[in-house]
Amino acid sequence: MGVAYRLAEALLAAARKLGVSDGDLDPRPLLDLVAIGTVADMVPLVGENRVLARAGLERLRQAPRIGVRELVRVSDTPLASVDSATIAFRLAPRINAAGRLDTAQAAFRLLTETDPAQAATLAQQLDAINDERKTLLDAQTAEAVQRAAEQQEQPLLFVSGADYHEGIVGLVASRLCETYHRPTLVMRADSDTVRGSARSIPEYHITQALESCDDLLLRYGGHAQAAGFTLAADNLTPFEERLRQHAAERLDLTTLVPRHCADALLELAEVTEGTVEALNLLEPVGEENQQATLATTGLRIRSLRACGSEGQHLQLRVTDGAIDRPVIAFRLGHLAQELKPGDTVDLMYAPSINTWQGRSTLQLQARAIRPSAAARG
């Protein structure tokens, strides 16, 4: 998106110099799309990309195009608080949902719409498609987890079937990769062709792995931790065998555990609304400029419960004896079976302001939770 924007700037400047344009054409109204595209496509948020994304976020908060404004509205986000996380977790999924389940025409029409009523209708349509996408993803992930669970002693997870939706195999692969900390391939296979998506861990370059199967693949492409590929159905078995061998030669199962690094170890009293404001100065955050992660040890759980439609998330309240804070732990709902009130834990998190029904409170978004050192013995 940044390259496209700079090209548009150069073409408009050349047109003005040649007298072709009267100067009325201004590329700056495109900056909201630049921010959305840069964050959604996981472009490294460094250098000029960061400058353009920051300018785009300002444009998005102050003067977004009609379609984007309506999309922000249906995502229940105050326009003034839109940031890179809003794009990554609220706007981009709704924009991408149409193309995943059908065609991207609805998203294209929304981003180019000038009629407010029509934009509102399209935003509601994308919101409904995204709900459908989430339901399908949860169902297909649950099925894929059953298959992956049988492969936990393998260095690489390999899941294929005729029922997987081609538009969400990458999302399913991401979920499995995150759950098991293994490179994961999820494929939709029919009688003639297999189309799939791969997600990986820092220890394993998945596109280089696919290169080792170049002669078996019709096409493939990606980067170190994500790739897509297509092959003939007849090649599926040799493809799996070769990839498993490739992974076995490069990965040690005893070291395949997720590692989380904190930027600072703090007492709970040191984390305030001012901390959130200070960290917001680092925006936009994302690829290669990750959100700061804090850690506090020796916190006692006051309460906890699984939440979400399938109990996939976890809500807690923790205390250090003097201060207590609410915690939301996305996709860590399984810990509700392992932890209980009174347990002492170490917490890695990002502080945020949670606004609900007009009331704003400090909340900790958990990145990782473990029993404290004393509890681990």
Buried (B, 14 or more C-beta within 10 A) or exposed (E): BBEEBBEBBEBBEEBBEEEEBEEEEEBEEBBBBBBBBBBBEBBEBEEEBBEBBBBBBBBBBEEBBBBBBBBBBBBEBEBEBBBBBBBBEBBBBBBBBBBBBEEBEBBBBBBEBEEEEBBBBBBBBBBEBBEEBBEBBBEBBEBBBEBBEEBEEBBBBBBBBEEBBEBBBBBBBBBBBBBBBBBBBBBBBEEEBBBBBBBBBEBBBBBEBBEEBEEBBEEBEBEEBBBBBEBEBEBBEEBBEBBBEBBEEBBEEEEBEEEEEBBEEBEBEEBEEEBBEEBEEEBBBBBEBEBBBBBBBBBBBBEBEBBEEEEBBBBBBBBBEEBBBBBBBBEBBEBBEEBEEEBBBBBBBBBBEEBEEEEEEBBBBBBBBBBBEEEEE
